[in-house]
């Protein structure tokens, strides 16, 4: 089970760091992805990281602004979000896969993954 936290209200240009905590030690064997869903829009992949952190994938909107990282000792994956924009407002979710590459997880994960957490709300507003 994955639990997201760290969301909140931030002004445009601000930063937030989201955390995705795994309740089981086997999370180190899973690629982890951050996804988001804005009101009225489909859920989309934002950033994904491989089991050892060596492979990363970012959506075009996340490149250069977001950084995904993981600490397997703490069973936690982070999403550092900088230069936040109004369009980043969404509920952010994390999800895992033992079978997908990071690119597949980020680009197709919403179609195949069935287990999702409650998400954490990120609101960018002035």
C-alpha positions as CSV (number, residue, x, y, z in Angstrom):
1,X,0.0,0.0,0.0
2,X,1.3,3.5,-0.9
3,X,0.3,6.6,1.0
4,X,0.8,10.1,-0.5
5,X,1.4,13.2,1.5
6,X,2.9,16.7,1.2
7,X,0.3,18.5,-0.8
8,X,-1.0,21.9,0.0
9,X,-1.7,25.4,-1.3
10,X,1.2,27.2,-2.9
11,X,1.6,30.4,-4.9
12,X,2.7,30.3,-8.6
13,X,6.5,29.9,-8.7
14,X,6.5,28.2,-5.3
15,X,7.7,24.7,-4.4
16,X,6.4,21.6,-2.7
17,X,7.8,18.2,-2.0
18,X,5.5,15.2,-2.1
19,X,6.1,11.9,-0.4
20,X,5.0,8.4,-1.3
21,X,5.4,6.0,1.6
22,X,5.2,2.3,1.1
23,X,3.9,0.1,3.9
24,X,5.8,-3.0,2.8
25,X,9.6,-3.5,2.4
26,X,9.0,-5.1,-1.1
27,X,8.6,-1.6,-2.5
28,X,12.3,-1.6,-3.4
29,X,11.5,-4.1,-6.1
30,X,8.9,-1.9,-7.7
31,X,9.2,1.0,-10.1
32,X,7.2,3.9,-8.7
33,X,5.4,6.6,-10.5
34,X,3.8,9.9,-9.6
35,X,0.5,10.7,-11.4
36,X,-1.9,13.5,-11.3
37,X,-5.5,14.2,-12.1
38,X,-6.9,17.7,-12.6
39,X,-10.6,18.5,-12.4
40,X,-12.3,17.4,-15.6
41,X,-9.1,15.8,-17.0
42,X,-7.8,12.3,-17.2
43,X,-5.1,11.0,-14.9
44,X,-1.6,11.4,-16.3
45,X,1.8,10.2,-15.5
46,X,4.2,12.9,-14.3
47,X,7.4,11.2,-13.2
48,X,8.6,7.7,-12.7
49,X,11.6,6.0,-11.2
50,X,13.1,2.6,-11.4
51,X,13.8,0.3,-8.5
52,X,17.3,1.5,-8.0
53,X,16.7,5.0,-9.1
54,X,19.0,4.7,-12.1
55,X,16.2,5.2,-14.7
56,X,13.9,8.2,-14.6
57,X,11.1,9.4,-16.8
58,X,9.4,12.8,-16.8
59,X,6.4,14.1,-18.7
60,X,7.0,17.1,-20.9
61,X,5.3,19.3,-18.3
62,X,7.5,18.1,-15.5
63,X,10.8,18.3,-17.2
64,X,13.1,20.9,-15.7
65,X,10.8,21.6,-12.8
66,X,10.1,18.4,-11.0
67,X,12.6,15.9,-9.6
68,X,11.7,12.3,-8.6
69,X,13.9,10.4,-6.1
70,X,13.6,7.5,-3.8
71,X,15.1,6.3,-0.5
72,X,14.6,2.6,-0.3
73,X,15.9,2.5,3.2
74,X,12.9,4.6,4.2
75,X,10.5,3.0,1.7
76,X,9.7,6.4,0.3
77,X,9.6,8.1,-3.0
78,X,9.7,11.9,-3.3
79,X,8.5,14.4,-5.9
80,X,10.2,17.8,-5.6
81,X,8.1,20.3,-7.5
82,X,9.6,23.7,-8.2
83,X,8.4,26.7,-10.3
84,X,4.8,25.5,-9.8
85,X,2.2,26.8,-12.2
86,X,-1.5,27.1,-12.0
87,X,-1.8,24.2,-14.4
88,X,-0.1,21.9,-11.8
89,X,-3.2,22.1,-9.7
90,X,-4.4,18.5,-9.3
91,X,-4.7,15.5,-7.0
92,X,-1.3,13.7,-7.1
93,X,-1.1,9.9,-6.7
94,X,1.7,7.4,-6.6
95,X,1.6,3.9,-7.9
96,X,3.9,1.0,-8.3
97,X,4.7,-1.7,-10.8
98,X,7.0,-4.7,-10.7
99,X,6.7,-5.3,-14.4
100,X,6.7,-2.0,-16.2
101,X,9.7,0.1,-17.3
102,X,9.6,3.6,-16.1
103,X,8.5,4.9,-19.5
104,X,5.7,2.3,-19.7
105,X,4.6,3.1,-16.1
106,X,4.4,6.8,-16.8
107,X,2.7,6.6,-20.2
108,X,0.5,3.6,-19.8
109,X,0.2,3.0,-16.1
110,X,-3.2,4.7,-15.8
111,X,-4.6,2.1,-18.2
112,X,-3.3,-1.0,-16.5
113,X,-2.8,-0.2,-12.8
114,X,-5.8,-0.9,-10.6
115,X,-4.6,0.0,-7.1
116,X,-4.4,3.7,-6.2
117,X,-4.1,5.6,-3.0
118,X,-6.2,8.4,-1.8
119,X,-3.9,11.0,-3.3
120,X,-2.7,14.4,-2.1
121,X,-4.2,17.7,-3.3
122,X,-1.9,20.3,-4.8
123,X,-3.4,23.7,-5.4
124,X,-1.4,26.4,-7.1
125,X,-3.2,29.8,-6.7
126,X,-2.4,33.4,-6.2
